[in-house]
């Protein structure tokens, strides 16, 4: 997954999980700076709960299987 951030992931974070645009932007910047996958970074900084992280990964894995 590396630093790849898909448009679908951003839409999911915004529309389904309800993250603010500024939170997503900060997460992307920190993800690039720290070379950390965005979902893990958002969780480690407390921007996502473990349940939201699980939902996000489930969504991403479903998208990759198509």
PDB file of N, CA, C and O in Angstrom:
ATOM      1  N   UNK A   1       0.834  -1.191   0.000  1.00  0.00           N
ATOM      2  CA  UNK A   1       0.000   0.000   0.000  1.00  0.00           C
ATOM      3  C   UNK A   1       0.873   1.247   0.000  1.00  0.00           C
ATOM      4  O   UNK A   1       0.507   2.254  -0.606  1.00  0.00           O
ATOM      5  N   UNK A   2       2.001   1.199   0.658  1.00  0.00           N
ATOM      6  CA  UNK A   2       2.971   2.295   0.700  1.00  0.00           C
ATOM      7  C   UNK A   2       2.296   3.644   0.898  1.00  0.00           C
ATOM      8  O   UNK A   2       1.417   3.778   1.749  1.00  0.00           O
ATOM      9  N   UNK A   3       2.697   4.641   0.121  1.00  0.00           N
ATOM     10  CA  UNK A   3       2.105   5.971   0.248  1.00  0.00           C
ATOM     11  C   UNK A   3       1.021   6.217  -0.790  1.00  0.00           C
ATOM     12  O   UNK A   3       0.622   7.359  -1.017  1.00  0.00           O
ATOM     13  N   UNK A   4       0.550   5.165  -1.412  1.00  0.00           N
ATOM     14  CA  UNK A   4      -0.502   5.311  -2.398  1.00  0.00           C
ATOM     15  C   UNK A   4      -1.806   5.664  -1.692  1.00  0.00           C
ATOM     16  O   UNK A   4      -2.271   4.931  -0.819  1.00  0.00           O
ATOM     17  N   UNK A   5      -2.379   6.777  -2.073  1.00  0.00           N
ATOM     18  CA  UNK A   5      -3.661   7.206  -1.513  1.00  0.00           C
ATOM     19  C   UNK A   5      -4.636   7.313  -2.673  1.00  0.00           C
ATOM     20  O   UNK A   5      -4.485   8.166  -3.547  1.00  0.00           O
ATOM     21  N   UNK A   6      -5.629   6.448  -2.675  1.00  0.00           N
ATOM     22  CA  UNK A   6      -6.590   6.457  -3.769  1.00  0.00           C
ATOM     23  C   UNK A   6      -7.693   7.477  -3.517  1.00  0.00           C
ATOM     24  O   UNK A   6      -7.978   7.863  -2.384  1.00  0.00           O
ATOM     25  N   UNK A   7      -8.289   7.886  -4.604  1.00  0.00           N
ATOM     26  CA  UNK A   7      -9.422   8.810  -4.523  1.00  0.00           C
ATOM     27  C   UNK A   7     -10.560   8.164  -3.731  1.00  0.00           C
ATOM     28  O   UNK A   7     -11.247   8.828  -2.955  1.00  0.00           O
ATOM     29  N   UNK A   8     -10.748   6.849  -3.942  1.00  0.00           N
ATOM     30  CA  UNK A   8     -11.801   6.135  -3.227  1.00  0.00           C
ATOM     31  C   UNK A   8     -11.559   6.144  -1.717  1.00  0.00           C
ATOM     32  O   UNK A   8     -12.498   6.257  -0.930  1.00  0.00           O
ATOM     33  N   UNK A   9     -10.276   6.022  -1.320  1.00  0.00           N
ATOM     34  CA  UNK A   9      -9.959   6.045   0.106  1.00  0.00           C
ATOM     35  C   UNK A   9     -10.305   7.401   0.709  1.00  0.00           C
ATOM     36  O   UNK A   9     -10.876   7.473   1.797  1.00  0.00           O
ATOM     37  N   UNK A  10      -9.964   8.460   0.011  1.00  0.00           N
ATOM     38  CA  UNK A  10     -10.251   9.808   0.511  1.00  0.00           C
ATOM     39  C   UNK A  10     -11.758  10.025   0.617  1.00  0.00           C
ATOM     40  O   UNK A  10     -12.240  10.576   1.607  1.00  0.00           O
ATOM     41  N   UNK A  11     -12.496   9.598  -0.392  1.00  0.00           N
ATOM     42  CA  UNK A  11     -13.957   9.722  -0.367  1.00  0.00           C
ATOM     43  C   UNK A  11     -14.534   8.934   0.804  1.00  0.00           C
ATOM     44  O   UNK A  11     -15.437   9.412   1.492  1.00  0.00           O
ATOM     45  N   UNK A  12     -14.017   7.731   1.033  1.00  0.00           N
ATOM     46  CA  UNK A  12     -14.483   6.907   2.149  1.00  0.00           C
ATOM     47  C   UNK A  12     -14.193   7.583   3.487  1.00  0.00           C
ATOM     48  O   UNK A  12     -15.060   7.638   4.360  1.00  0.00           O
ATOM     49  N   UNK A  13     -12.988   8.092   3.644  1.00  0.00           N
ATOM     50  CA  UNK A  13     -12.623   8.777   4.889  1.00  0.00           C
ATOM     51  C   UNK A  13     -13.527   9.977   5.144  1.00  0.00           C
ATOM     52  O   UNK A  13     -13.931  10.223   6.280  1.00  0.00           O
ATOM     53  N   UNK A  14     -13.842  10.717   4.097  1.00  0.00           N
ATOM     54  CA  UNK A  14     -14.649  11.930   4.220  1.00  0.00           C
ATOM     55  C   UNK A  14     -16.130  11.604   4.410  1.00  0.00           C
ATOM     56  O   UNK A  14     -16.759  12.074   5.358  1.00  0.00           O
ATOM     57  N   UNK A  15     -16.682  10.796   3.504  1.00  0.00           N
ATOM     58  CA  UNK A  15     -18.128  10.555   3.495  1.00  0.00           C
ATOM     59  C   UNK A  15     -18.593   9.506   4.496  1.00  0.00           C
ATOM     60  O   UNK A  15     -19.623   9.691   5.145  1.00  0.00           O
ATOM     61  N   UNK A  16     -17.860   8.415   4.633  1.00  0.00           N
ATOM     62  CA  UNK A  16     -18.317   7.320   5.487  1.00  0.00           C
ATOM     63  C   UNK A  16     -17.831   7.490   6.925  1.00  0.00           C
ATOM     64  O   UNK A  16     -18.609   7.354   7.869  1.00  0.00           O
ATOM     65  N   UNK A  17     -16.548   7.786   7.089  1.00  0.00           N
ATOM     66  CA  UNK A  17     -15.999   7.909   8.444  1.00  0.00           C
ATOM     67  C   UNK A  17     -16.114   9.320   9.003  1.00  0.00           C
ATOM     68  O   UNK A  17     -15.922   9.526  10.201  1.00  0.00           O
ATOM     69  N   UNK A  18     -16.425  10.294   8.156  1.00  0.00           N
ATOM     70  CA  UNK A  18     -16.697  11.647   8.619  1.00  0.00           C
ATOM     71  C   UNK A  18     -15.485  12.469   9.025  1.00  0.00           C
ATOM     72  O   UNK A  18     -15.607  13.391   9.832  1.00  0.00           O
ATOM     73  N   UNK A  19     -14.316  12.148   8.478  1.00  0.00           N
ATOM     74  CA  UNK A  19     -13.134  12.961   8.782  1.00  0.00           C
ATOM     75  C   UNK A  19     -13.210  14.295   8.052  1.00  0.00           C
ATOM     76  O   UNK A  19     -13.719  14.371   6.933  1.00  0.00           O
ATOM     77  N   UNK A  20     -12.709  15.333   8.681  1.00  0.00           N
ATOM     78  CA  UNK A  20     -12.641  16.650   8.047  1.00  0.00           C
ATOM     79  C   UNK A  20     -11.604  16.642   6.933  1.00  0.00           C
ATOM     80  O   UNK A  20     -10.651  15.863   6.953  1.00  0.00           O
ATOM     81  N   UNK A  21     -11.810  17.520   5.965  1.00  0.00           N
ATOM     82  CA  UNK A  21     -10.855  17.659   4.864  1.00  0.00           C
ATOM     83  C   UNK A  21      -9.463  18.013   5.385  1.00  0.00           C
ATOM     84  O   UNK A  21      -8.459  17.501   4.890  1.00  0.00           O
ATOM     85  N   UNK A  22      -9.412  18.888   6.385  1.00  0.00           N
ATOM     86  CA  UNK A  22      -8.113  19.296   6.934  1.00  0.00           C
ATOM     87  C   UNK A  22      -7.407  18.132   7.636  1.00  0.00           C
ATOM     88  O   UNK A  22      -6.181  18.035   7.596  1.00  0.00           O
ATOM     89  N   UNK A  23      -8.173  17.260   8.270  1.00  0.00           N
ATOM     90  CA  UNK A  23      -7.592  16.081   8.918  1.00  0.00           C
ATOM     91  C   UNK A  23      -7.004  15.139   7.879  1.00  0.00           C
ATOM     92  O   UNK A  23      -5.914  14.599   8.067  1.00  0.00           O
ATOM     93  N   UNK A  24      -7.725  14.944   6.790  1.00  0.00           N
ATOM     94  CA  UNK A  24      -7.247  14.073   5.715  1.00  0.00           C
ATOM     95  C   UNK A  24      -5.996  14.663   5.084  1.00  0.00           C
ATOM     96  O   UNK A  24      -5.035  13.940   4.824  1.00  0.00           O
ATOM     97  N   UNK A  25      -5.997  15.965   4.835  1.00  0.00           N
ATOM     98  CA  UNK A  25      -4.823  16.624   4.250  1.00  0.00           C
ATOM     99  C   UNK A  25      -3.605  16.486   5.157  1.00  0.00           C
ATOM    100  O   UNK A  25      -2.510  16.179   4.685  1.00  0.00           O
ATOM    101  N   UNK A  26      -3.791  16.712   6.459  1.00  0.00           N
ATOM    102  CA  UNK A  26      -2.693  16.562   7.411  1.00  0.00           C
ATOM    103  C   UNK A  26      -2.191  15.120   7.421  1.00  0.00           C
ATOM    104  O   UNK A  26      -0.986  14.873   7.437  1.00  0.00           O
ATOM    105  N   UNK A  27      -3.116  14.184   7.413  1.00  0.00           N
ATOM    106  CA  UNK A  27      -2.740  12.772   7.389  1.00  0.00           C
ATOM    107  C   UNK A  27      -1.915  12.415   6.170  1.00  0.00           C
ATOM    108  O   UNK A  27      -0.933  11.680   6.277  1.00  0.00           O
ATOM    109  N   UNK A  28      -2.306  12.928   5.007  1.00  0.00           N
ATOM    110  CA  UNK A  28      -1.560  12.651   3.776  1.00  0.00           C
ATOM    111  C   UNK A  28      -0.157  13.236   3.862  1.00  0.00           C
ATOM    112  O   UNK A  28       0.816  12.576   3.500  1.00  0.00           O
ATOM    113  N   UNK A  29      -0.051  14.472   4.340  1.00  0.00           N
ATOM    114  CA  UNK A  29       1.271  15.109   4.467  1.00  0.00           C
ATOM    115  C   UNK A  29       2.168  14.326   5.423  1.00  0.00           C
ATOM    116  O   UNK A  29       3.334  14.077   5.115  1.00  0.00           O
ATOM    117  N   UNK A  30       1.635  13.939   6.573  1.00  0.00           N
ATOM    118  CA  UNK A  30       2.427  13.183   7.542  1.00  0.00           C
ATOM    119  C   UNK A  30       2.769  11.788   7.025  1.00  0.00           C
ATOM    120  O   UNK A  30       3.851  11.265   7.291  1.00  0.00           O
ATOM    121  N   UNK A  31       1.839  11.197   6.288  1.00  0.00           N
ATOM    122  CA  UNK A  31       2.072   9.880   5.706  1.00  0.00           C
ATOM    123  C   UNK A  31       3.256   9.911   4.746  1.00  0.00           C
ATOM    124  O   UNK A  31       4.100   9.015   4.753  1.00  0.00           O
ATOM    125  N   UNK A  32       3.303  10.944   3.928  1.00  0.00           N
ATOM    126  CA  UNK A  32       4.407  11.096   2.977  1.00  0.00           C
ATOM    127  C   UNK A  32       5.707  11.376   3.727  1.00  0.00           C
ATOM    128  O   UNK A  32       6.741  10.772   3.442  1.00  0.00           O
ATOM    129  N   UNK A  33       5.645  12.295   4.683  1.00  0.00           N
ATOM    130  CA  UNK A  33       6.847  12.676   5.442  1.00  0.00           C
ATOM    131  C   UNK A  33       7.433  11.490   6.200  1.00  0.00           C
ATOM    132  O   UNK A  33       8.649  11.301   6.217  1.00  0.00           O
ATOM    133  N   UNK A  34       6.565  10.688   6.830  1.00  0.00           N
ATOM    134  CA  UNK A  34       7.013   9.572   7.662  1.00  0.00           C
ATOM    135  C   UNK A  34       7.088   8.242   6.919  1.00  0.00           C
ATOM    136  O   UNK A  34       7.465   7.223   7.497  1.00  0.00           O
ATOM    137  N   UNK A  35       6.728   8.255   5.630  1.00  0.00           N
ATOM    138  CA  UNK A  35       6.713   7.040   4.812  1.00  0.00           C
ATOM    139  C   UNK A  35       5.905   5.931   5.504  1.00  0.00           C
ATOM    140  O   UNK A  35       6.363   4.799   5.659  1.00  0.00           O
ATOM    141  N   UNK A  36       4.698   6.302   5.909  1.00  0.00           N
ATOM    142  CA  UNK A  36       3.803   5.406   6.637  1.00  0.00           C
ATOM    143  C   UNK A  36       2.477   5.326   5.888  1.00  0.00           C
ATOM    144  O   UNK A  36       1.988   6.348   5.406  1.00  0.00           O
ATOM    145  N   UNK A  37       1.881   4.134   5.777  1.00  0.00           N
ATOM    146  CA  UNK A  37       0.568   4.041   5.131  1.00  0.00           C
ATOM    147  C   UNK A  37      -0.447   4.953   5.827  1.00  0.00           C
ATOM    148  O   UNK A  37      -0.498   5.018   7.055  1.00  0.00           O
ATOM    149  N   UNK A  38      -1.238   5.641   5.040  1.00  0.00           N
ATOM    150  CA  UNK A  38      -2.199   6.607   5.578  1.00  0.00           C
ATOM    151  C   UNK A  38      -3.122   6.016   6.644  1.00  0.00           C
ATOM    152  O   UNK A  38      -3.295   6.640   7.690  1.00  0.00           O
ATOM    153  N   UNK A  39      -3.723   4.839   6.429  1.00  0.00           N
ATOM    154  CA  UNK A  39      -4.620   4.313   7.473  1.00  0.00           C
ATOM    155  C   UNK A  39      -3.918   4.118   8.820  1.00  0.00           C
ATOM    156  O   UNK A  39      -4.476   4.451   9.865  1.00  0.00           O
ATOM    157  N   UNK A  40      -2.706   3.585   8.795  1.00  0.00           N
ATOM    158  CA  UNK A  40      -1.955   3.360  10.035  1.00  0.00           C
ATOM    159  C   UNK A  40      -1.599   4.691  10.686  1.00  0.00           C
ATOM    160  O   UNK A  40      -1.680   4.831  11.906  1.00  0.00           O
ATOM    161  N   UNK A  41      -1.211   5.655   9.881  1.00  0.00           N
ATOM    162  CA  UNK A  41      -0.861   6.961  10.425  1.00  0.00           C
ATOM    163  C   UNK A  41      -2.070   7.610  11.095  1.00  0.00           C
ATOM    164  O   UNK A  41      -1.954   8.133  12.203  1.00  0.00           O
ATOM    165  N   UNK A  42      -3.226   7.583  10.436  1.00  0.00           N
ATOM    166  CA  UNK A  42      -4.434   8.180  11.014  1.00  0.00           C
ATOM    167  C   UNK A  42      -4.791   7.509  12.337  1.00  0.00           C
ATOM    168  O   UNK A  42      -5.190   8.183  13.287  1.00  0.00           O
ATOM    169  N   UNK A  43      -4.650   6.196  12.403  1.00  0.00           N
ATOM    170  CA  UNK A  43      -4.944   5.468  13.637  1.00  0.00           C
ATOM    171  C   UNK A  43      -3.924   5.795  14.729  1.00  0.00           C
ATOM    172  O   UNK A  43      -4.295   6.024  15.880  1.00  0.00           O
ATOM    173  N   UNK A  44      -2.634   5.816  14.366  1.00  0.00           N
ATOM    174  CA  UNK A  44      -1.598   6.040  15.380  1.00  0.00           C
ATOM    175  C   UNK A  44      -1.658   7.449  15.971  1.00  0.00           C
ATOM    176  O   UNK A  44      -1.233   7.663  17.107  1.00  0.00           O
ATOM    177  N   UNK A  45      -2.183   8.409  15.208  1.00  0.00           N
ATOM    178  CA  UNK A  45      -2.336   9.772  15.715  1.00  0.00           C
ATOM    179  C   UNK A  45      -3.708   9.999  16.357  1.00  0.00           C
ATOM    180  O   UNK A  45      -4.032  11.122  16.743  1.00  0.00           O
ATOM    181  N   UNK A  46      -4.503   8.954  16.470  1.00  0.00           N
ATOM    182  CA  UNK A  46      -5.801   9.065  17.127  1.00  0.00           C
ATOM    183  C   UNK A  46      -6.886   9.686  16.269  1.00  0.00           C
ATOM    184  O   UNK A  46      -7.929  10.092  16.783  1.00  0.00           O
ATOM    185  N   UNK A  47      -6.654   9.764  14.967  1.00  0.00           N
ATOM    186  CA  UNK A  47      -7.655  10.338  14.068  1.00  0.00           C
ATOM    187  C   UNK A  47      -8.692   9.299  13.655  1.00  0.00           C
ATOM    188  O   UNK A  47      -9.775   9.651  13.187  1.00  0.00           O
ATOM    189  N   UNK A  48      -8.359   8.012  13.828  1.00  0.00           N
ATOM    190  CA  UNK A  48      -9.277   6.904  13.585  1.00  0.00           C
ATOM    191  C   UNK A  48      -9.265   5.993  14.803  1.00  0.00           C
ATOM    192  O   UNK A  48      -8.230   5.814  15.446  1.00  0.00           O
ATOM    193  N   UNK A  49     -10.425   5.417  15.115  1.00  0.00           N
ATOM    194  CA  UNK A  49     -10.472   4.380  16.144  1.00  0.00           C
ATOM    195  C   UNK A  49     -10.053   3.061  15.506  1.00  0.00           C
ATOM    196  O   UNK A  49      -9.949   2.963  14.283  1.00  0.00           O
ATOM    197  N   UNK A  50      -9.816   2.055  16.330  1.00  0.00           N
ATOM    198  CA  UNK A  50      -9.454   0.741  15.800  1.00  0.00           C
ATOM    199  C   UNK A  50     -10.603   0.160  14.976  1.00  0.00           C
ATOM    200  O   UNK A  50     -10.368  -0.555  14.001  1.00  0.00           O
ATOM    201  N   UNK A  51     -11.837   0.461  15.360  1.00  0.00           N
ATOM    202  CA  UNK A  51     -13.001  -0.012  14.607  1.00  0.00           C
ATOM    203  C   UNK A  51     -13.064   0.656  13.234  1.00  0.00           C
ATOM    204  O   UNK A  51     -13.356   0.004  12.231  1.00  0.00           O
ATOM    205  N   UNK A  52     -12.788   1.961  13.196  1.00  0.00           N
ATOM    206  CA  UNK A  52     -12.786   2.681  11.915  1.00  0.00           C
ATOM    207  C   UNK A  52     -11.645   2.201  11.029  1.00  0.00           C
ATOM    208  O   UNK A  52     -11.804   2.099   9.813  1.00  0.00           O
ATOM    209  N   UNK A  53     -10.497   1.907  11.629  1.00  0.00           N
ATOM    210  CA  UNK A  53      -9.365   1.371  10.874  1.00  0.00           C
ATOM    211  C   UNK A  53      -9.743   0.029  10.251  1.00  0.00           C
ATOM    212  O   UNK A  53      -9.421  -0.236   9.093  1.00  0.00           O
ATOM    213  N   UNK A  54     -10.423  -0.810  11.020  1.00  0.00           N
ATOM    214  CA  UNK A  54     -10.874  -2.106  10.515  1.00  0.00           C
ATOM    215  C   UNK A  54     -11.845  -1.930   9.351  1.00  0.00           C
ATOM    216  O   UNK A  54     -11.738  -2.627   8.342  1.00  0.00           O
ATOM    217  N   UNK A  55     -12.794  -1.000   9.488  1.00  0.00           N
ATOM    218  CA  UNK A  55     -13.752  -0.730   8.407  1.00  0.00           C
ATOM    219  C   UNK A  55     -13.037  -0.232   7.154  1.00  0.00           C
ATOM    220  O   UNK A  55     -13.371  -0.635   6.039  1.00  0.00           O
ATOM    221  N   UNK A  56     -12.052   0.646   7.342  1.00  0.00           N
ATOM    222  CA  UNK A  56     -11.308   1.186   6.209  1.00  0.00           C
ATOM    223  C   UNK A  56     -10.543   0.085   5.498  1.00  0.00           C
ATOM    224  O   UNK A  56     -10.581   0.003   4.270  1.00  0.00           O
ATOM    225  N   UNK A  57      -9.843  -0.769   6.251  1.00  0.00           N
ATOM    226  CA  UNK A  57      -9.103  -1.864   5.617  1.00  0.00           C
ATOM    227  C   UNK A  57     -10.042  -2.856   4.944  1.00  0.00           C
ATOM    228  O   UNK A  57      -9.718  -3.374   3.875  1.00  0.00           O
ATOM    229  N   UNK A  58     -11.196  -3.133   5.541  1.00  0.00           N
ATOM    230  CA  UNK A  58     -12.179  -4.009   4.892  1.00  0.00           C
ATOM    231  C   UNK A  58     -12.617  -3.418   3.561  1.00  0.00           C
ATOM    232  O   UNK A  58     -12.705  -4.126   2.558  1.00  0.00           O
ATOM    233  N   UNK A  59     -12.890  -2.124   3.554  1.00  0.00           N
ATOM    234  CA  UNK A  59     -13.268  -1.422   2.323  1.00  0.00           C
ATOM    235  C   UNK A  59     -12.156  -1.522   1.279  1.00  0.00           C
ATOM    236  O   UNK A  59     -12.419  -1.832   0.117  1.00  0.00           O
ATOM    237  N   UNK A  60     -10.917  -1.260   1.693  1.00  0.00           N
ATOM    238  CA  UNK A  60      -9.788  -1.276   0.757  1.00  0.00           C
ATOM    239  C   UNK A  60      -9.544  -2.673   0.195  1.00  0.00           C
ATOM    240  O   UNK A  60      -9.251  -2.817  -0.992  1.00  0.00           O
ATOM    241  N   UNK A  61      -9.660  -3.704   1.032  1.00  0.00           N
ATOM    242  CA  UNK A  61      -9.445  -5.063   0.552  1.00  0.00           C
ATOM    243  C   UNK A  61     -10.564  -5.494  -0.385  1.00  0.00           C
ATOM    244  O   UNK A  61     -10.312  -6.222  -1.345  1.00  0.00           O
ATOM    245  N   UNK A  62     -11.798  -5.059  -0.127  1.00  0.00           N
ATOM    246  CA  UNK A  62     -12.900  -5.361  -1.042  1.00  0.00           C
ATOM    247  C   UNK A  62     -12.659  -4.711  -2.397  1.00  0.00           C
ATOM    248  O   UNK A  62     -12.920  -5.317  -3.436  1.00  0.00           O
ATOM    249  N   UNK A  63     -12.158  -3.474  -2.385  1.00  0.00           N
ATOM    250  CA  UNK A  63     -11.875  -2.768  -3.643  1.00  0.00           C
ATOM    251  C   UNK A  63     -10.765  -3.468  -4.419  1.00  0.00           C
ATOM    252  O   UNK A  63     -10.811  -3.522  -5.648  1.00  0.00           O
ATOM    253  N   UNK A  64      -9.769  -4.005  -3.718  1.00  0.00           N
ATOM    254  CA  UNK A  64      -8.629  -4.630  -4.396  1.00  0.00           C
ATOM    255  C   UNK A  64      -8.991  -5.989  -4.984  1.00  0.00           C
ATOM    256  O   UNK A  64      -8.323  -6.457  -5.906  1.00  0.00           O
ATOM    257  N   UNK A  65     -10.032  -6.626  -4.468  1.00  0.00           N
ATOM    258  CA  UNK A  65     -10.444  -7.932  -4.974  1.00  0.00           C
ATOM    259  C   UNK A  65     -11.257  -7.831  -6.250  1.00  0.00           C
ATOM    260  O   UNK A  65     -11.454  -8.838  -6.930  1.00  0.00           O
ATOM    261  N   UNK A  66     -11.724  -6.669  -6.585  1.00  0.00           N
ATOM    262  CA  UNK A  66     -12.560  -6.496  -7.789  1.00  0.00           C
ATOM    263  C   UNK A  66     -11.730  -6.452  -9.023  1.00  0.00           C
ATOM    264  O   UNK A  66     -12.265  -6.311 -10.122  1.00  0.00           O
TER     265      UNK A  66
END
